[in-house]
Amino acid sequence: MLRTLDLLASDPSHLPFLFVFKESGVMEKYGFEIDLHIVGGAKAPTMAHRAKLALAGEIDFLSGLHHETYRERAKGEKRLTYLAQAQNNWDDRLIANPKIQSVQDLKDQKIICHAKAPCVVGNLRAVLETCGLKSAEIRTEAIEDSSGKFLEFVDRITSGEAAAALVDMPFDLYGTKKGLRIIDLPDRPVIHNTTLLATTDYIKQNEETVYAFLKGFVEALHFFKTQPDKVVTILKRNLAKRYGLEDDEYYVHLQKEWARLLSKKPYPLPAAIQNVYDLDVGKDPAMRNIGPMEPWDLHYLRTIDDSGFIDRLYAS
């Protein structure tokens, strides 16, 4: 009989990979199945429940929690620990009215986003400043929306209410089909989406489970990259109703773009860790004595990697 592991996703943006992790069957040979929860559901009604559930031992693993680890350490709570990072590059897409030809045309224009969190608005503003806009020239409006459904954002552009919107895939494709333009942005390393977290208590008491979960995580990355038809089926089955998009082309697009972004070896990039630190942590006087690497423990992943496990997956 399979043992159930509770995995909590912080945001709908994590779901494309996590649904594939759950339904690919990679955990079954290790004796486990995944019960996937998302913030806003019964398990965790709000973001504030995430760390509390983990620290109380009411979930096994958490995806996300990109800033609270540092805040908790500053308070003396050091149990929250990152184990792996599936994606190190920002995947949000900036779609705009076709009259917008470049970032410069967004000067003083309204740009809507789905959250005011530093990892959303903060990254957008930083990228736009890198492209030459001054801070005072950037007008962002955060519409707190945890549904993962961004059809309305596209409609706000086509109606003239906003010049541009930051959306997750596959709403970039939906936008272009409605006549909108994707504004090319420079790459930005980020700690984003599926960042695996557990507590030190849980890790010490369940080391074999941690190793099995990380191996399954690595195998799910391989599955996502190498089994596109199966992945598209899983994505459409689980996301079509949530997104309000039924056509296969959206899930073909989602698989292709995520497969490119996901790392074969789920280590975080140093620049990505520094980014999440600089966005939020380094600006808070209470956390200035917490180093960027303190919440990370990568030796479990390193042990798996050094065994040749990941290399053998891709060699075959």
N, C-alpha and C positions, 0 to 999 in steps of 0.2 A: 504494500500500500504506500502511495506517495505521501510524503510529508509536505504540508503547505507552508510556503514562505510568504509573508506579507511584505509587499513592496509598495511604498507610497510615492507617487509622482507629485511634485510641487506645482506643476502647471501643465495645461494641455499641450504645450509645445514639446513636451517630453514623450508624448504618446506614440508618435510614429515608430520610434525605436523600441519603446517598452512593450507595445502590443506584439511586435515581432519577437522580442525576447520571450514573452509569455507563451505565445502560440506556436513558435517554431519547434517546440519539443526538446530543446537542447538540455533542459534541466532534468528530464525524465530519467536519463541513464544514470544520473547521480542520486536518484531517489526522491526528487522534489518536483513540485509544481508551484507556479507563482499565482498568488492572489493579488491582482493589481488594483490599487486604490488611487484616487486622485483628490487633491484638495478641493473642497466644495461638496464632497460626498459625505456619507454617514460616518466614515472613519475619521476624517479630518475636515470638519466644516469650514475652517478658516486656516490661513497661513500660520497663525499663532499656534495651532495645534501640532505642527510638524515636529519641532524640537521637543515639545512636551511628550509626545507619543514615543519618540525615539528614546528619550532619557528614562521614561517609565517602563521601557521594555515591551511596549504594546505593538511595535512593528519590528520586523527583522532588518529591513534595509530601507533607505530613503534616497530618492533621486532629487537632487537640488540642495537647497539650504546654503546658498552661496555666500551669505554675509553673516548669518546668525552664529556660525561657528566662532568667528572672531569676537563677536559681542559676548558670547557665553564665556569664552576664555578670559576676557577682560574682567568678568565677574568672578572668576575662579572655577568655573565649570569646564573641565578639560576633556570630557569623555567623547564629545562629538568628533568623529574621525573620518576623513575622506580616504577612500580606498582606490578609486579609479576615476578616469574622466574619458567619456566616449567621444567627445567632440570639442575641439579647441578653436574653432573658427566660427565667427558670427554668421548665422544663417538667415537673419531677418532681411527682408527685401523692401526697398523703398520704391513704391509705385507712385506715379504722378500724372497729373493732367498732361496730355501730349504737348501742350505749349511749353512745358518745362523741359528745356533741352539739356541743362546741366545743373550741378549743385548751386552755381551762382544765381540761377534763376529762382532759387528758393529763398532768397533774401527777403525777410519780413513776410513770408508766406506761411499760412497755417499748415502744420504737419501734425496729423493725428497718430497717436500710439495707443496700444492696448493697456499700458500700465505706466505708472510714474516711477517704477523701481529703477535704481541706478543701472541695472544690467539691461534695461530697455532704453529709457530716455537718456540716461547717462552715456551709454555707448553711442547712441545716435548723435547726440550733441558733440561728443568728442570726435566722431568721424567727420561731421560737417565742418567742425573747426579745422581739422586736418586738411580739408578740401578748400579752405580759404575763407569761410564765413566767420564773422566775429560773433561772440556769444550773444551780444545784444541784437543781432540780426536774425537769430534763430527763434522761431515761434512754434513751440510744441504744445499740443493739447493732449493730455492723458485722459483717455476714457477707460476707466477701470473695467475691463472685460475679461473674465476668466473662462469664457465659454470655448475659446479656440475657434470661433466662427466669425470670420471677418468680411462677410459679404456686405455688411452695412458700411464698412470702411470704404470699400470700392464705390458704393453708391454715393457716399458723401463727396467723393472726388468728382464723379460724373455729374452730380447736381451743382457743382461749383461751391459747395460749402467749405471745402478744403482743397489745397493745392496738391497735397501728397499724403501718403499714409505709410506707416511701417507695418508690414504684415508678415506672418509666417507663410512658408510654402504649404499648400499649393495655391494660395490666394494671389501670388504673383502671376501665375498663369491665368487665373480667373480675371485678374485685372487687365492683362494684355488682350484677352479675348473681348473685353469691353472697350478696347481702344486706348487703354492707358499705357504709359511708358515706364519701364524699369530704369531707375537712375543707378548707374554703376557707381559703386562705392569701393574704396580701397579695403583690402582685407584687414581684419582686426582680430587678433588672438583674444579669446575670451574663455572664462570658465562659465559654461553655458549648458543648458539642457541637462543631459544625464550625467550627473556627478554622483557617484555611488558613495553613500555615507552609512556608517553604523556607529555604535558606541564601543568604547574600549571594553566595557563590561561584557557586551554581547560577543565581541571578537574573541576575548580570552576564553569565554565559556563555550564557544562554538567554532573553534578554528577549522575543523574539518568542513563545516558548513560554509564558512567564509571562502575557503579554497574552492569548494565545489561551485559556489555561486559566481566567483570570479572566472572560473573556467567556463561556466555556462554563458556568462556575459561576453567573454571573448569569442565563444562559438557563435553567439547571436550576432555579433559584429560580422563575422565571416559569412554567416547565413544571409544577412542583409545585403552584403556586397556581391555574393556569388549565386543567389537564388532569386533573381528579380521577379520571375513570374509568380512564385509562391509568396514573395513579399507583397507584391501588388494585391494579391487576393486577400491577404491578412489586413492590409491597410484599408482597402475598400470596405471589407466586412465590418471593421471596427470604427471607421472614421466617417463614412459617407453620411450617416444620419447627423452626427455631431457637426460636420462641416456644412451640410446642406448642398453637397456636391456629389452627383451620382455617376458622372462619366468616368470611364476607366482612365482617360488621359491624365486626369489630375493625380491619380495614384501611381501611374507610370512615371510622371514627372517627379513626384515626391520620392519614390524609390531611387531614381537616378541621381537626384541632387543630394539626398541624404547619404547614399552609398559613397559619393565623392567626399563628403565631409567627415564621415565616421573614421576613426583611427583604427588601424589593424591592431596596434598595441595601445591600449587605453591609458597611456600616461598623460599627465597634464603638461602643457608647454610652460616653461618658466615665464614667458612673456604674458601668457594668459593668467597665471596666478598673480603676477604683478599688476595686471590690469584690474582684476576684481578688487585687489587690495587698494589700489590708487583711487578707484571710483568711489569707495565708501569708507573703508576701514581707516586709511591713512588720514582722512579728514576729521576723524573723531578723536578728540584728545584722550578719551577714555581707553582707546585701543592702540595708541601709538607705541606701546611697549610690546605689542603682539607682533611677532614676525610673520611674513607672508607664508612661510612653509610650516608653521607650527601645527595646523590641523591635519596635515597630510601624513599618511603612513603607507608608503608604496612598496614595502618589502614583501608583502604577500603577492602582489602582482609581479614583482621582480623575481621571486622564487619560481613562479609559474613560467615566466618568460625564460629564465636561465635554464629551465629544464628542457627547453626546445619545443614546448607545447604549441606555442603560437606559430613558430616557423614551420612546424610539421603541418599545421592546418593549411597554410597557404602553399606549401610545397606540393600538396596532394591535389 
